[in-house]
Amino acid sequence: MHIESFANELFLEIFHYLTTSNIYYGFHGLNERFDALILEYFRTCDIDFRSISRCDFDFICQHYLPQTINRISSLCLSDGDDTPGQIERFFSIGFKLNQFHNLQSLLLSNIRSCTLINTIIADLPSVPSLIHLTFEQCYFPSVENQQYAEKTTNIIWKLPKLVQLCFKSKYKYRQSHHFVNKYRRDQSISLWPTVTSTTLQRVLIIGLQPCRVPLDQLFSRTPCLQQLILDKYCDSYDPHTTRLTSLTNLMISFHRHDSDRRFRTLLAHLPNLRRLKIDSTQGNISVRCIEDCITRYVPTLQQLQFRLTRNLQNWEYNVGIMNRTLDECRSDFWLVQHRWFVQCDYCPDRFLHTYTLPYAFDSYKMSFPIRSESTYPDIKIPVEQLLDQPLNTDESNLQVYDEVHSLMYKLRFFNMSSEPHIKFHKIQHLSIDFPINDHFWKVVPSLDHLVSLDVLSEDHDNLCQNQLQTLLERSPRLSSIRLCWKTLTSSLRQLFDSRNISVYHLELLCYNGCLKREACQMLNTIIPGIDCKVLNLVVSDRWCILDLVNTLNHLTSLRIYCHKEKAVRCGQPINMNTVEWLKQQLLATFPDIQISKQDDSIRLWIR
């Protein structure tokens, strides 16, 4: 059977499982029928411009978008590392948001320009059909400016059909200790509505810290709110008197020493809460406090998930805290009425993590050896006294960390011979310090789901080299690698020469600072063997950029990070003057190249 014998309806259904880029790569130009099918699909579907080449983006914008713009219901635009400057290019072509008359969902990603984000927010009223609005890794200069926060928040709250609003900063390397993450400007948000939205039902703020939202103001101005996520909430404002009966789903974090009082006040005003998720660090919320609040204020709560972190100092006192915490979770309230099981991860003189099982958070940091105990299963409560569904104590049922997709593993200097009880089977993003020992492979028995890897090595000996090679060989889905190596040595070069390495996104960071001209010349000879489309580097020589662009013909985009103090050439910092210099050097060969500056980096969208 030939593929062309398939019905048009089947192809349109297949397109729903592909990205805009995949559809264009796979089917455009095959024949007139497929070009017509693509046009028909674009008229009624989502347009997602993430991870698309510049040439394909330009072609779609010129030939497909003008014919479908009135019927597009969902649009994603991104200024990510693989599509730098895309949003500015989109508007410079001539498109405006008010041309998308049927647009119901808008996702904007990686905007860290104040001017651009302000322009887009000001244009939102011209898209009255919006139902879902998402800002992903976008910078908002509003944390310390209440007047700005009110202005931008009110524009969004006035959208007549908006149901869901989402701000998130969950880039793949968010769990990393490298300097490039410390300068990101997309990790904070402030919302201060003074107008009322009668349509907004879900407000999700994920990964932004500080997150400043006066809850009393939010509750009074969002009376139909059903779901609220504030997972990095900076609880500097108390909810006072506003009672919100519509809210049924709440995820919130607390980071203050008086968190128990704030937690009690909050739950007292949410009588219809059904699902509750709490993350408390450096606070004084205890399991006893949680039990008391649920009993008093939300007795009909159906689902509870929490993670409580407490810093410790004294060994004997620490053990007593862990034992008392577990004993408090062995009452009828926990085991009989609700079947909520709790575990404690304990590191002497450092911390005590207490959380519900299964572990409900997507990140986990493993830096010290831990001892763990839980109330699952608890032999003090006979099985027949529990709910109708019997406990299954099979070992496979104890793998309760499948929600963890991001793991930071920093156990370089500890030798542990015992079999760990914690195992992660579905890790997608891994940040790891080399060298490692066998304990890592016991904790992470499978890397079948791994898509991004962040490696830090202060040494470049054969042990680390071999361990990295083993890790790469066990990661069949790996598409993004960030290596922070002490030096680019010949042994590391041998790794790049391996035929087993083929990644979409490669980031190379030198442990001691910037890559010199000699190191960049080495990269010019070894990277062509890797199927790499996006390359990130830290360099001190702007001529390296020209060499990379002219030599690496397969690259679609390039990002050059620059130390504020060290990234210099002849005493001149890499700044907007360098951007203009690059344009003068490259426009003759690459007339459509997009060159821009973002934060402390220069970004080129080449092909």
N, C-alpha and C positions, 0 to 999 in steps of 0.2 A: 504494500500500500504506500503510495506517494503522499507526502505531506500536503501537497496542493489539492488532494482529494478531500481533505477535511472541510467541513462546512464553515462558513464565515462565523456563525455563532460560536463554534468551538474555539476559533482563534481569539475572538473577543473575550471569551471566558478565560483563556490562557493568559491574555494580556493583564488580567486583573491580578495575577500572581507575580508580575514582573514590574520592575521600576521603569520609569520613563526612559532612562538611559538604556536599559536592557532591551526594551521594545525597539528603540531606534537602532541600536547596534545589530540586533538579530534579524530585523525584518525590512528595514528601510532599503530601498533600491533593488530588492530582489525582482520585482515586477510591478506593473501598474496595480494589480489586485491588492498586493500587500500595502502599497502606498496609500490606496484608498481605504483599506481597513484601519491603518494607523490613524488616518485623518478622522474616520468615523469614531474610533475609540477616544481620541483626544477631545472630541466634541462633548462627550458625556462622562468623562472620567477624571481621575486625579492627575495633575501635572506635578511631578516631583523632580526638581532640578538639582537634587543633591547627587554628588559623585558623577558628574557628567563632564565630558571634555568641552573645551571652549568652542571647538568647531561645531560639534553637535548642538550645543546650546544655541549658537548663532543661527544654525540652519533651522532648528525648530522654531525659534522666535521669528524668523523671517518668513517661513513657508507654511507652518502649521498653526501657530498661535493666532495670527490675524483672522483665520477662517473659523476658529473655535472659541474665541475669547468670550462670546456672549453666553456660552453654554458650560463653561468650565465651572465645576462646583468646588474643587479643592486645588490649592496651589501651595507648593513648597519652594522657597527660595533660600539659598545658602551662600554665605561668605566663608565657608570652611576652607581648610588647607588645600583640599583638592579642587575647590572652585573659588579661588580668591578674587574678590572684586566683582563677583557675579551680580549682586543686587544693584550696585551702582551701574553696571553695564546694562542690566535689565531696564532700568529707568532711562538711561541715556539713549537706548534704542528708540524710546518714545512711548513705552507702555506706562500706564497709570492705573492705580488700583480701582478708580471709579469706572474703568472700562469693563471690569469683570462683574457684570450685572447679576449673575447667578452665583457668585462666590459665597459659599457657606463655610468653608474651612480654609484658614490661612496659617501656615507655619513659616516662621522666619528664624533662620539659624545663623549663629556666629556673627552677629552685627555688634561691633565694638566701637562704632563711630557715633559720637553724640549727635552730630548733625543729621546723620542718616536715620537714626532711631527716632529722633524728634520729628523729622519730616514724615516718616511712615505713620507715627501715632497721630499726627495732625491730619493725615489723609484717611484715617479709619472711618470717620463719619460718612465718607463718600461710598462706603461699602455696607449699606444698611442690612443686607441679607446675611451677614456673618453670624454663624451659630457657634463655631469653635475657633478660638484664637490661641496660638501657641508661640511663645518666644523661647528659643532654645539657644543657650550660650550667648545671650545678648546682654549688652552693657546698658544699665540705666543709672544715670548720675543723680539719683534721687534720695540716697540713704540719709544724707544730712540736710536735705533741702525740702522742708515740708511743703513750701509753696509749689515747688516743681512736682512733688509727689501728688498733691491734690489735683493739679492741672492735668497731669497725664492719667491719673486714675479716673478722674471724672469723665474724660473723653471715652475711656473704655466702658465705664459704667452706664453711659448714655446710649450705647449701641442697642437698638430696639429689640434685636432677636438673640443676643448673645446668651448662650447657655453654659458654655464651658470656657474658662480662662486658665491657661497653664503657663507658668514660668519654670524653666528647668535648666540646670547646669550640670549635666551628667556625662561629660566627655569621658572617653575611655581611660585617660590617664589621671583621673581625679584622685585616685589613691596612689600618690607618688610623692617622694621627698625631693625631687629635683627642682632646681631654681626656676625653670621655665614655667612651672605651675604657680609660683608665688606671685608673679606679675600679672596674672590674668585679672581682667577688670570686669568679669561677667559673673561675679559670685555674690552679688548683693542686690537687694530689692527693698523698696518701701512703697506700701500702698496706703492711701489715705482718702477713701471715698467720702464726699460730702453731698453727693446726689444718690438717689435710690434707684437700684436696678430691680425690676420685678420679674426679670427673666433668668438672671444668672443663678444657676443651680450648683455648679461645681467650680471651686477655686483651688488650683493645685500649684503649690510652690515647692519645687523639688531641688535640693542641692545648693540653694543660694544662701549664703551666710555673710553678713547678718541679714536676717529677714525681719523687717520691722513692719508690723501690721497691728494697729490698735484693734483688738478683737471686739470691744464694745462698739466701736465705729463700724467695723465690718458687719457685725450682726445686725445692727440697726438699719444699715443701708443695703443689706442683701437679705431681705426677709424670706426669700424662697430657697436659700442655700441648703443643699442636701449633703454635699460632700466637701470637706475641707482638709487639705494636706499642707502642713507647714513643717517639713521634716528638718529644717535648720532654723527653727523659729527663735528669734531673739526676744525673749519674753519681757520686754521693758514696759509693756502696757498691761494693766489689769482689766479684765472684763468686769464691769460694775453691776449694772442692773438689767441689761438687755437679755431677755429670755428668747431663745431661738428654738421653736418647736419643730421646725422643718429639718434640722440637721440630724442625720442618722448615721453618718460615716465620718469619723475624725481620725486623722493621723497628725500628731504634734510632738515636738521635742521641747525639752526644758533644759536650761543650762545655768540656773541660778540657785543659790543656797536656800532661798525661800520658795522653791518650786512646789513644795507640798501645799502651801497655802493657795498659790495660784491655781494649782491643779484642782483643789477642792472647789474654789470659786467658779472655775470654768464648768465643771461637771454639774454644779448646782443649777446652771442655766441651760442645760441641754437635756431635758427630760425624756426625749424620744430617741436618744442615742442607741444604736444597735451594734455598731462596729467601732472599736476603739484600739488605736495603735499608739504606743508611747515610747519615746526614746529620751532617756534622761542621763546626762553626763554632768558631773560636778554638782548635782542637785541632791536633795534629801528626800526624794520620793521613795517610799518603801513599799514592799508588797502588802504590808498591813494597811498603809494609807490607801493603796489601790482597792483592797478588799472593802474597807470602810466606805469609800466614796461610791463604789458600785452598789453596795447594800443600801446606802442612804438615798442616792440620787438617781441611779439608772439601774434598777433591779431587773429590768427586762433586757439588759445587754446580752447579745448573742455571741459576739466574738471579741476576744481580748488577746492582744499581742503586745509585748513590751520588751525593752532592753534597758536595764538599769546598770550604770557604771559607778563604782565607788572606789576612790583611791585609798590605799591602805598603808600602814606604817609598821605595826608591831606584829610579830609572828603569832603569839598566843592569842592576842586580841583578835587577830584576823580570822583564825580558825573558828573562834567563837561566833563571829559575825556570820560566817558561812553556814555553820550548823543551825544557828537561830533562824536565819533566812529560810533555809529548807524546811525547818520544823513549822514555820508559819504557813508554808505552802502545802502542808499535809493535813489540813483540816478538811471537814466535809464540804466547806464552801468551794475549795479548789478541786478536790478529787471526786467527790460524789455529786454535788449539784451541777458543776460545770465541766468536769473532766479537763481542767486546765493544768498541764504539767509544766514544771519549772526546772531549769538547770542553772547551776552556778559554775562558772569557770574562775578558778582561783590561782593567782600568782603571788607567792609569799612576799609581803612587804611592798607590793606594787598596786594590785587592783583586784576587785571582785566584780565580775560580770554576772548579772542575774537576768535570765530571759526565759520567755515561754518557748515551749516546744510544739511544733517544729520551729526552728529559727526563722524569723519572718523578715529579716532585713537582707538587702542585696549585697552588702559589703561586710568583710571581716578582716581584721588586722591581727596577724600572728607574729608577735615580737619576742615573747618570752615563753618558756615552758609553763604549762598550766596543769592543774589538777581539777578534775570535773566530777561533780555529783549531781544527781537529779532525783526528782520524785516520780520518774517513769521507768518501769512500773513500781508502785509502792507496795511492799509486801504487808504493810500494816492494814491495808484496806482490802478485804476479801473481794474477789472478782464479782461474786454474785450481788454485792452491794452497789456496784457501779451501774451505769445506765445499761440499757438493753444490749448495746453493741459490746461484745467482749473484747478485752485487751488482746492484742496479738504481740507477743514478746519475741517473735522471730527477729533475728539479727538484722535482716533487711529493713525492718520497720524502724530501726534506730538510725537510719541514714536521714537525718532530719535537717540537712543543710543544703537542700536542693535549690532554695531561694537565693543562695549566695552566688552571685555572678562576678563579683569583683573581690579579689583576694590580694592583700599585701603580705608577703612572707619575708620576714627579716631575721630568721633564726640561724644566723651564720656561725655563731660562736658557742652553740650548745650541742652537747651529745646526748641523745635520748634513745635508749634502747627499748623502752616499753612500747607496746602497740598503742597508737593514739586512738581515742574513741571518736574524734572528729574527722570526718572525711568529706571532701568536696568533690562532687562528681560532675558539676555543671558550670565550672568556672569559664567565663568568657573573657575576662580581663585580669591579667596577672602582673603584679609588680613584685620583683624578686631581687634579693641581694645574693651575689655569688661570693664565695663558694657555698654549696649546700651539701647536706648529707642525706642518708637514706630516709630520714624522717620525712622529708618533703614528699617523697614518692609514696609514703604511707598515708600522708594527709591528702595528697592529690593523686589518687591512683589512675586517673584518666584525664587527658587533655583533649578529648575529642570535640569539645565545644569551644576551645580557646580560639579567639579571633584577634586579640591584641596582647602583646607581650612587652613589658617594661623591665629592662635588665640593668642593674647597677653592679659594676665590678671595680674594686680598687686595685685588683691584681689582674695581670694578663698572662698568667702562667698556663701551662698545658692543662691543669686540672679544670680551671674555669672554662677554657676553650672546649674541652671534651664534654663538660656538663651542658654547656650551651648547645653544642651539636646534638646531644641526646635529647634535650628538651625540644629542639626544633623538629627532630625526626618523629617525635611523638605528638605533634600538633598538626594534624592534617588540614585544619580549616583556618590556620593562621593567615591573616591578611595584613596585619600591622605590627611592626617591630620598632621599639625604641631601645637603642643600646647606649649606655653611658659607660664608656670604657676608659681606662686610664690613658692608654695610647693606642693608636692604630698601628699594630705591629704586624710582622709577617705572618704570625700564627692566625691573627684575626683575618688577614687577607686570605688565607687558605680557606677559612670558613665561608667567605663570600664567593670564592671560586667554586664552592660545592654546587652541584646540580640540584641539590635538594631544596635550595632556598629560592622561593618565588613568592614575593609579597607585593601587595598593592601600595602600601605606605611604609617607607623606611625613614627612621629618624636616627641620626648618629650624633651623639653628644660627647665631647671630650671631657673627661673627669676634671682636668686641670684648667679648663677654660675653652679657648677657641681652637679650631683646626687651622694649622698653618698652611702655607701655600703647597709645601711638599706633600702633606697629608691629602689635600684636595686633589693634587695630581695623581696620587695613588688611587683615589676614589674614581677618577676618570677612567682608569684601566680595569677596575674590578666590578663596578656597579653595572656596566652594560650586560654582564652575564646574569643579572637578576631581573626578573620581570617586574620592575618597580615603576609605578606611574607617578607617585608623589614622594618627594624627597625633602626632608628637613635637616638643616645643618646649623652649626654655630661656627662662624668663620670670622677672621679679622682682616681679610683682604678682599676688597670688592672685585678685584680682577678674577678671583675664584668663581664668582657668579657667572661671568662671561664664559669662562672655560667650561663650566658645568652645562650651561644652556647650549653652547655650540657643540659639545661632545656627546651628551646623553640624548640621543634622538628620540628615545621612547618616553621621556618625561612629559607629563602633561602639566605639572605644576611644581614649583620650587619655593620653599620657604627658608629664609636665612635669618636665624636668631642672632641678636647682637647684644653682648654685654653692654650695659650703659657706660661702664668705665673702660672696658678692655677692647671693645670692638672698634678699633681704629685702624686707619692706614695713613701714614705720614702725619699723624697727629690730628686727622680730621675724623669726627664721628660719622658713622653711617646714619644718615638722616634723609630728609626729603631731597636734599641736593644730590645724594647718591641715586635716588629714584630718577631724577631728571637725567643724571649722567647715564644711567642704564638705558633709559629710553633712547637717548641719542646714539648709544652704541648698538642697540638691538633692533630698532624699528625698521631699519633697511632690510634686515633678514627676516624679521617677524613683524610684519606691519600691523597685525591684529593683536599683538601681545598685550596682556593686561598687567601693569606693574603698579603696586600700591604699597603703602606702609601701614602696618597695624601693630599697635603697642610697640614692642622693641624688635620688630622684624620687618623684613622686606619680602613681599610675596609676588610671585610671577605666575600668571596663568598663561602658559605657553601655547598649548595646542588643544 
